[in-house]
Amino acid sequence: MLSPHIRDYVGRRVHMIGIGGSSMSGLAEMLLQKGYAVTGSDGTESYATRGLCALGIPVQIGHRPQNVRGADLIVYTAAIAPDNPERVEAERLSIPTMERAVLLGQLMEGYPRAVGVCGTHGKTTTTSMLAQVAMEANLDPSIHIGGQLDAIGGSTRIGHGDAFIAEACEFNASFLHLRPTIAVVLNIEEDHLDFYRDIDDIQRAFGAFLALLPADGLCIGNGDDPRVRELMDALPCAHESFGLGEANDWRPGNLRYDETGHARFDLIHAGQTLAHIEMRVPGVFNVMNALAALAAAHALGAPDEALELGMDAFCGAHRRFELTATVQGVRLYHDYGHNPTEMRNALSIAKLQHPNRLWAVMQPHTYSRVKRLFDGYIDCCRDADEILITDIFAAREKDPGDIHATMLVDAIARTGQHVHYTPTFDDAEAYLRAHWQPGDLVLTMGCGNINLLNDQIASHESKA
């Protein structure tokens, strides 16, 4: 049987398993706008599922065989196992199926300028920055982001220009289904070790992604990352580097920060100053993200003034160090960071807000990640005065029985850090309310559903 192509299903019903995922929910909106009849299912209710229902997309909570009956095409995420009852039923009924990344790759076909932004961390922020600048430059791009950006009213946009900007995820090597003409590589670090053998295996996957570039394509890579630099140097196509080092093609000149970590710098390309950038999101890692986004925008033809205006307008994507509420004089923030590097970065920003005390509330994500990156989790919250650890968010995994959040709590405690086991959101809220003081800052971190803790605390306060 020939593999299905989305273009053959316009006007027909496409059912999406795991529709509440950050990428899937955006793709669902894109399909709806393009004239498909979209339905979906997810294991839990969320912001995303409620938003899709508001758009008129029926979403069933819970995976059941009857959900797929009558569908013409099934789209599923890489996190949906083959024994999922809906996938099993689709196979029984001979309904064509495709993985999420295949769908994204097919939607990108035909665009002469297709940008894929990849990296272990920073993808959503960098893709959002690039989208903001491209919009400011009136490039009218189509966009797919694994998060929410107010400038485009969500996570997707269908434009009429010749550029498609997409976040390219390395999980399960799904980015190999894309066909980029411009590839942005932010960094290569250990993650998703339930799929990859080791860091060398991860690097090989990024190399395979870059090998998809055409002869006249362009790679924009982090020149300060030795693994990225090694891959770029082996490419037959054009490549440009970005980073803090002076040897990079794109770098910041006169870099300085204000008291809360917001940077200002001259954007230097090939020794020439193109723009003066003022960041509205803090942290040195966001300077790196901005350099990558600005280099990609320049490659798309954005004029210098749009580089300045676009970055000046960018105030962050949702769930990226986002202030969600102030309760009893305590600022509540949330960040999507879920590996040690991302959590460390988020806390470094939080510390610059000069709170009375800094609380880190970590929801470890997947058993395999916690096991493989265990030592990194022990030290990633050292900037916090107090650490709360919830139970591990299983996501796509089943409990193997040999790892538990209390093991992480005990290891952190042995280093002298103040850490507490609060398995549920109710436990975490109760502990916070019993111990926080006005002037404190609480940062919840994780890519599971820990953001709902922020909502829960704010909701309880409004009802008090």
GIVEN-V755101 format. One record per backbone hydrogen bond with DSSP energy under -0.5 kcal/mol. NH is the residue of the N-H (numbers start at 0). CO is the residue of the C=O. E is the energy in kcal/mol with one decimal. If there is no record, write none. Layout:
NH|CO|E + NH|CO|E
//
This chain:
7|4|-2.0 + 8|5|-2.0 + 9|6|-0.7 + 10|34|-0.8 + 11|8|-2.3 + 13|36|-3.0 + 14|12|-0.5 + 14|72|-2.9 + 15|38|-2.2 + 16|14|-0.6 + 16|74|-2.9 + 17|15|-0.6 + 17|40|-2.5 + 18|15|-0.8 + 18|40|-2.1 + 20|17|-1.8 + 24|20|-2.8 + 25|21|-0.7 + 26|22|-2.3 + 27|23|-2.4 + 28|24|-1.7 + 29|25|-2.2 + 30|26|-2.7 + 31|27|-2.3 + 32|28|-2.4 + 33|29|-1.5 + 34|31|-1.3 + 35|30|-2.4 + 36|11|-2.1 + 37|35|-0.8 + 38|13|-2.2 + 39|57|-1.8 + 40|15|-2.1 + 41|59|-2.0 + 49|45|-2.4 + 50|46|-2.6 + 51|47|-2.4 + 52|48|-2.2 + 53|49|-1.9 + 54|50|-1.0 + 55|52|-1.5 + 56|51|-2.4 + 57|37|-0.6 + 57|55|-0.7 + 59|39|-2.6 + 61|41|-3.4 + 61|59|-0.7 + 63|61|-0.7 + 66|63|-1.7 + 67|64|-1.4 + 68|65|-0.6 + 70|67|-2.2 + 71|12|-2.2 + 72|12|-1.3 + 73|95|-2.5 + 74|14|-2.7 + 75|97|-1.9 + 76|16|-1.0 + 79|76|-1.8 + 80|78|-0.7 + 83|80|-2.0 + 87|83|-2.6 + 88|84|-2.0 + 89|85|-2.3 + 90|86|-2.1 + 91|87|-2.1 + 92|88|-2.3 + 93|90|-0.9 + 94|89|-2.8 + 95|71|-0.5 + 97|73|-2.0 + 99|75|-2.3 + 101|98|-0.8 + 102|98|-1.7 + 103|99|-2.3 + 104|100|-2.5 + 105|101|-2.2 + 106|102|-2.3 + 107|103|-1.5 + 108|104|-0.7 + 108|105|-0.6 + 110|107|-1.6 + 111|109|-0.6 + 112|161|-1.7 + 114|112|-0.6 + 114|163|-3.0 + 115|113|-0.5 + 115|181|-2.5 + 116|114|-0.5 + 116|165|-2.4 + 117|115|-0.7 + 117|183|-3.3 + 119|186|-1.1 + 125|121|-2.5 + 126|122|-2.9 + 127|123|-2.3 + 128|124|-2.7 + 129|125|-2.7 + 130|126|-2.4 + 131|127|-2.5 + 132|128|-2.4 + 133|129|-2.7 + 134|130|-2.2 + 135|131|-2.1 + 136|132|-1.8 + 137|134|-1.7 + 138|133|-2.4 + 141|162|-2.6 + 142|156|-2.5 + 143|164|-2.4 + 144|154|-2.9 + 146|144|-0.6 + 148|153|-3.0 + 151|148|-1.5 + 152|149|-1.1 + 153|148|-1.9 + 156|142|-1.9 + 158|156|-0.7 + 160|139|-2.8 + 163|112|-2.4 + 164|141|-2.9 + 165|114|-2.5 + 165|163|-0.5 + 166|143|-1.8 + 167|116|-3.0 + 168|166|-0.7 + 172|169|-2.6 + 173|170|-2.0 + 174|168|-1.1 + 175|172|-1.7 + 176|173|-1.8 + 177|174|-1.4 + 180|113|-2.8 + 181|113|-2.3 + 182|217|-2.5 + 183|115|-2.7 + 184|182|-0.5 + 184|219|-2.5 + 185|117|-2.4 + 185|183|-0.6 + 194|191|-1.8 + 195|191|-2.3 + 201|197|-1.9 + 202|198|-2.5 + 203|199|-2.2 + 204|200|-1.7 + 205|201|-2.0 + 206|202|-2.3 + 207|203|-2.2 + 208|204|-1.9 + 209|205|-2.3 + 210|206|-1.7 + 211|208|-1.4 + 212|209|-1.6 + 216|213|-2.1 + 217|180|-2.1 + 218|237|-1.9 + 219|182|-3.2 + 220|218|-0.6 + 220|239|-2.4 + 221|184|-1.6 + 222|220|-0.8 + 222|241|-2.3 + 223|241|-0.7 + 224|221|-1.3 + 225|223|-0.7 + 228|224|-2.8 + 229|225|-2.2 + 230|226|-1.8 + 231|227|-2.5 + 232|228|-2.5 + 233|229|-0.8 + 233|230|-0.6 + 234|231|-1.8 + 237|216|-0.9 + 239|218|-2.7 + 241|220|-2.1 + 242|249|-1.8 + 247|244|-1.6 + 249|240|-2.2 + 250|267|-2.1 + 252|265|-2.8 + 255|263|-2.0 + 257|261|-2.2 + 260|257|-1.9 + 263|255|-2.4 + 264|276|-2.2 + 265|252|-3.2 + 266|274|-3.2 + 267|250|-2.5 + 267|265|-0.8 + 268|266|-0.5 + 268|271|-3.1 + 269|248|-2.1 + 271|268|-2.3 + 273|266|-3.0 + 273|271|-0.6 + 274|266|-0.9 + 276|264|-3.0 + 276|274|-0.6 + 278|262|-2.9 + 279|313|-0.5 + 282|260|-2.4 + 285|282|-0.5 + 286|282|-0.9 + 287|283|-1.7 + 288|284|-2.1 + 289|285|-2.4 + 290|286|-2.4 + 291|287|-2.0 + 292|288|-2.5 + 293|289|-3.0 + 294|290|-2.2 + 295|291|-2.1 + 296|292|-2.6 + 297|293|-2.3 + 298|294|-1.8 + 299|295|-1.4 + 300|297|-1.2 + 301|296|-2.5 + 305|302|-0.8 + 306|302|-1.3 + 307|303|-1.5 + 308|304|-2.5 + 309|305|-2.8 + 310|306|-1.6 + 311|307|-2.1 + 312|308|-1.5 + 313|309|-0.9 + 314|312|-0.6 + 317|147|-2.6 + 319|316|-1.2 + 320|318|-0.5 + 321|333|-2.9 + 323|321|-0.6 + 323|331|-2.7 + 324|331|-1.3 + 326|329|-2.7 + 329|326|-2.0 + 330|439|-1.9 + 331|324|-3.2 + 332|330|-0.6 + 332|441|-3.3 + 333|321|-1.9 + 334|443|-2.4 + 335|318|-2.4 + 342|338|-2.3 + 343|339|-2.5 + 344|340|-2.4 + 345|341|-2.4 + 346|342|-2.3 + 347|343|-1.9 + 348|344|-1.5 + 349|345|-2.2 + 350|346|-2.4 + 351|347|-0.9 + 351|348|-0.6 + 352|349|-1.5 + 353|350|-1.7 + 355|438|-3.0 + 358|356|-0.6 + 358|440|-3.2 + 359|357|-0.5 + 359|385|-2.8 + 360|358|-0.5 + 360|442|-2.9 + 361|359|-0.6 + 361|387|-2.9 + 362|444|-2.3 + 363|361|-0.7 + 365|363|-0.6 + 365|392|-3.0 + 369|365|-1.9 + 370|366|-2.3 + 371|367|-2.4 + 372|368|-2.5 + 373|370|-0.8 + 375|372|-0.5 + 376|372|-1.8 + 377|373|-1.4 + 378|374|-0.9 + 379|375|-1.1 + 381|378|-1.3 + 383|380|-1.9 + 384|357|-2.2 + 385|357|-1.9 + 386|417|-2.5 + 387|359|-3.2 + 388|419|-2.5 + 389|361|-2.4 + 390|422|-1.8 + 392|363|-3.3 + 393|391|-0.7 + 396|393|-2.3 + 406|403|-1.4 + 407|403|-1.0 + 408|404|-2.3 + 409|405|-2.5 + 410|406|-1.8 + 411|407|-2.4 + 412|408|-2.5 + 413|409|-1.7 + 414|411|-1.4 + 415|412|-1.8 + 416|411|-1.2 + 418|416|-1.0 + 419|386|-2.3 + 421|388|-2.3 + 421|419|-0.7 + 427|423|-2.3 + 428|424|-2.8 + 429|425|-2.4 + 430|426|-2.3 + 431|427|-2.5 + 432|428|-2.8 + 433|429|-1.6 + 434|430|-1.1 + 434|431|-0.9 + 435|431|-3.4 + 438|328|-2.7 + 439|436|-2.0 + 440|356|-2.5 + 441|330|-3.0 + 442|358|-2.9 + 442|440|-0.5 + 443|332|-2.3 + 443|441|-0.5 + 444|360|-2.8 + 445|334|-1.8 + 451|448|-2.0 + 452|449|-1.6 + 453|449|-0.7 + 454|450|-1.4 + 455|451|-2.6 + 456|452|-2.6 + 457|453|-2.3 + 458|454|-2.7 + 459|455|-2.5 + 460|456|-1.8 + 461|457|-2.1 + 462|458|-1.2 + 463|459|-0.6 + 463|460|-0.8
//
